[in-house]
Amino acid sequence: MGVNQTPDGRVNVGLGYNGINEYKGYAGRREIVIQLTANGATQDSLDALDFLKSYALYHNSVGEPIFPASTNVFISNNGVTKAVEADEVTVDGNNVNIGGCVWNGESWDFTNAGQGGGSNKFIVTLTPTSPDYSGTMDKTVAEINAAYEAGQQIVFRLMVSSGVYYDFATTVTYIGAHPYPEHFCMGAVGSNLIVYSSDTDNPENTAYHTTVYSLTPAS
């Protein structure tokens, strides 16, 4: 009888295991960066992808969410770093797609790594101007509404530094007393959970608002 620890941190005990393999310690990390190179990816990035792949395959097999909770994953290539959204991690049999990094059951294909998205997404870039991450959008309320009425998915792209950003797909659209629908999304940035919403009164307005909740580790 032996002990084997899988790349996603699970421990298997029983016959057929001949000792413990080297575990890289990615479970519990708040941020994972996949650094692409001319030859594919760095070794640390490959180890991280193995963790994410094993996590996705196992949790898919038991009908649970396949993206680690409270973990932000980024793909960095040619000086641009892009956050991987939860819906950009998929499992199809033994094939796993992590933000365009595709495992075919034998090896990784980085041809479409970091591209993500799709023609149906309408990207609204948010530039924070205040400590609570509120600030200005690069689209007007009218432009956002036109994309929404055209059936596009509204995605808020929060710029945290030059070439580094988070993409948060809006999950709630409120239609009420305002002249235009109000779009909401939420996402974890560092130790904060931030809810974003677009201004809805002035069609030419480019302001957005936030509500910040501090995340504390479970005791």
C-alpha positions as CSV (number, residue, x, y, z in Angstrom):
1,M,0.0,0.0,0.0
2,G,1.3,3.5,-0.9
3,V,0.3,7.1,-1.0
4,N,0.0,9.2,-4.1
5,Q,-0.7,12.9,-4.3
6,T,-2.3,14.2,-7.5
7,P,-1.4,17.5,-9.1
8,D,-4.5,19.2,-7.7
9,G,-3.7,18.3,-4.1
10,R,-5.9,15.2,-3.6
11,V,-4.3,12.3,-1.8
12,N,-5.0,8.7,-2.8
13,V,-4.1,5.9,-0.5
14,G,-4.1,2.2,-1.5
15,L,-2.5,-0.6,-3.4
16,G,-0.8,0.3,-6.6
17,Y,0.7,3.6,-5.3
18,N,4.5,3.4,-4.9
19,G,5.2,6.4,-2.8
20,I,4.4,10.1,-3.1
21,N,5.0,12.1,-6.2
22,E,6.3,15.7,-6.2
23,Y,3.4,18.1,-5.6
24,K,3.9,21.7,-6.8
25,G,1.6,23.3,-4.3
26,Y,-0.8,25.2,-6.6
27,A,-4.0,24.4,-4.6
28,G,-5.0,27.4,-2.6
29,R,-3.1,29.9,-4.6
30,R,-5.0,33.2,-5.2
31,E,-3.2,33.9,-8.5
32,I,-1.6,31.6,-11.2
33,V,0.2,33.1,-14.2
34,I,0.7,31.0,-17.4
35,Q,3.8,32.5,-19.0
36,L,4.0,31.6,-22.7
37,T,7.3,31.4,-24.5
38,A,8.5,30.9,-28.1
39,N,8.6,27.2,-27.3
40,G,5.2,27.0,-25.6
41,A,5.3,27.8,-21.8
42,T,7.7,27.9,-18.9
43,Q,8.1,24.7,-16.7
44,D,6.4,26.4,-13.8
45,S,3.5,27.3,-16.2
46,L,3.3,23.7,-17.4
47,D,3.1,22.5,-13.8
48,A,0.3,25.0,-13.1
49,L,-1.5,23.8,-16.2
50,D,-1.2,20.2,-15.0
51,F,-2.8,21.3,-11.7
52,L,-5.7,23.1,-13.4
53,K,-6.2,20.1,-15.9
54,S,-6.3,17.6,-13.1
55,Y,-8.6,19.8,-11.0
56,A,-10.9,20.2,-14.0
57,L,-11.0,16.5,-15.0
58,Y,-11.6,15.3,-11.4
59,H,-14.3,17.9,-10.5
60,N,-16.0,17.4,-13.9
61,S,-16.2,13.7,-13.2
62,V,-18.1,14.3,-9.9
63,G,-20.3,17.0,-11.3
64,E,-18.7,19.9,-9.5
65,P,-17.4,23.3,-10.8
66,I,-14.2,22.8,-12.7
67,F,-12.5,26.1,-12.0
68,P,-10.8,26.5,-8.6
69,A,-12.7,28.9,-6.4
70,S,-11.1,32.1,-5.3
71,T,-8.3,31.6,-7.9
72,N,-7.4,34.1,-10.6
73,V,-5.6,32.6,-13.6
74,F,-3.7,34.7,-16.1
75,I,-2.1,34.0,-19.5
76,S,0.9,36.2,-20.3
77,N,2.2,36.5,-23.8
78,N,4.3,39.1,-25.7
79,G,3.9,41.6,-22.9
80,V,0.1,41.3,-22.5
81,T,-1.5,39.5,-19.6
82,K,-5.1,38.4,-19.8
83,A,-7.3,37.0,-17.0
84,V,-8.9,33.7,-17.8
85,E,-12.7,33.6,-17.2
86,A,-14.4,30.6,-15.7
87,D,-16.3,30.0,-18.9
88,E,-13.0,29.7,-20.7
89,V,-12.2,26.5,-18.9
90,T,-13.9,23.5,-20.4
91,V,-13.7,19.7,-20.4
92,D,-14.6,17.4,-23.3
93,G,-13.8,13.8,-22.5
94,N,-10.0,13.9,-21.8
95,N,-9.6,17.2,-23.6
96,V,-9.2,20.3,-21.4
97,N,-9.3,23.9,-22.6
98,I,-7.8,26.5,-20.2
99,G,-8.1,30.0,-21.8
100,G,-7.0,28.6,-25.2
101,C,-4.3,26.3,-23.8
102,V,-5.6,22.9,-25.0
103,W,-4.7,19.5,-23.6
104,N,-5.6,16.8,-26.1
105,G,-4.9,13.9,-23.8
106,E,-1.2,13.7,-24.6
107,S,0.2,17.3,-24.9
108,W,-0.6,21.0,-24.7
109,D,-1.4,23.1,-27.8
110,F,-0.9,26.8,-27.3
111,T,-2.0,28.0,-30.7
112,N,-5.0,29.9,-29.4
113,A,-3.7,30.5,-25.9
114,G,-4.9,33.8,-24.4
115,Q,-7.3,34.6,-27.2
116,G,-10.4,33.5,-25.4
117,G,-13.5,35.6,-25.9
118,G,-15.4,35.6,-29.2
119,S,-17.2,37.8,-31.6
120,N,-20.3,37.9,-29.4
121,K,-18.4,39.7,-26.6
122,F,-18.6,43.5,-26.2
123,I,-15.5,44.6,-24.2
124,V,-15.9,47.6,-22.0
125,T,-12.5,48.7,-20.6
126,L,-12.6,50.1,-17.1
127,T,-9.9,52.5,-15.9
128,P,-10.0,53.0,-12.1
129,T,-9.5,56.5,-10.8
130,S,-10.4,56.0,-7.1
131,P,-9.2,53.6,-4.4
132,D,-12.4,51.7,-4.6
133,Y,-11.6,50.8,-8.3
134,S,-14.5,53.0,-9.6
135,G,-13.6,55.2,-12.6
136,T,-14.3,55.6,-16.3
137,M,-15.3,53.4,-19.2
138,D,-14.1,53.5,-22.7
139,K,-17.7,53.1,-24.0
140,T,-20.8,55.3,-23.4
141,V,-24.0,54.1,-21.8
142,A,-25.6,54.3,-25.3
143,E,-22.9,52.1,-26.9
144,I,-23.2,49.5,-24.2
145,N,-27.0,49.5,-24.5
146,A,-26.8,49.1,-28.3
147,A,-24.5,46.1,-27.9
148,Y,-26.8,44.6,-25.3
149,E,-29.9,45.0,-27.5
150,A,-27.9,43.3,-30.3
151,G,-27.5,40.3,-28.1
152,Q,-23.8,40.7,-27.3
153,Q,-22.3,39.6,-23.9
154,I,-21.2,42.7,-22.0
155,V,-17.8,42.2,-20.5
156,F,-16.1,44.6,-18.1
157,R,-12.3,44.7,-18.5
158,L,-10.6,46.1,-15.4
159,M,-7.2,47.5,-16.1
160,V,-4.9,47.0,-13.1
161,S,-1.7,48.1,-14.8
162,S,-0.2,48.5,-18.3
163,G,-1.0,45.3,-20.2
164,V,-2.6,43.6,-17.2
165,Y,-6.3,43.3,-16.8
166,Y,-9.3,41.2,-15.5
167,D,-12.3,40.3,-17.7
168,F,-15.6,40.0,-15.8
169,A,-18.7,39.0,-17.7
170,T,-21.8,40.8,-16.6
171,T,-24.2,38.3,-14.9
172,V,-27.1,40.5,-13.9
173,T,-29.0,43.1,-16.0
174,Y,-31.4,45.3,-14.1
175,I,-34.2,47.0,-16.1
176,G,-36.2,49.4,-13.9
177,A,-36.5,53.1,-13.2
178,H,-33.4,54.1,-15.2
179,P,-33.6,55.1,-18.9
180,Y,-31.2,52.3,-19.8
181,P,-30.6,48.8,-18.4
182,E,-27.9,48.6,-15.7
183,H,-25.3,45.9,-16.0
184,F,-23.6,44.2,-13.0
185,C,-20.7,41.9,-12.6
186,M,-18.5,40.8,-9.8
187,G,-15.0,39.5,-9.5
188,A,-12.1,39.0,-7.0
189,V,-9.2,41.3,-7.2
190,G,-6.5,40.5,-4.6
191,S,-8.3,40.2,-1.2
192,N,-11.4,42.1,-2.4
193,L,-14.7,41.0,-4.1
194,I,-15.8,43.9,-6.2
195,V,-19.3,44.4,-7.8
196,Y,-19.3,46.7,-10.8
197,S,-22.2,48.5,-12.4
198,S,-22.6,50.9,-15.3
199,D,-24.2,54.3,-15.0
200,T,-27.7,54.3,-16.7
201,D,-29.1,57.8,-16.6
202,N,-27.1,59.7,-19.3
203,P,-26.5,58.0,-22.7
204,E,-23.2,59.8,-23.1
205,N,-21.9,59.0,-19.6
206,T,-18.8,56.9,-19.2
207,A,-18.8,56.5,-15.4
208,Y,-19.0,53.2,-13.6
209,H,-19.5,52.4,-9.9
210,T,-18.3,49.8,-7.5
211,T,-19.1,48.1,-4.2
212,V,-16.2,46.5,-2.4
213,Y,-16.3,43.6,0.0
214,S,-13.2,42.4,1.8
215,L,-12.5,38.7,1.5
216,T,-11.2,37.0,4.6
217,P,-9.8,33.4,4.9
218,A,-12.0,30.9,6.5
219,S,-11.1,30.3,10.1
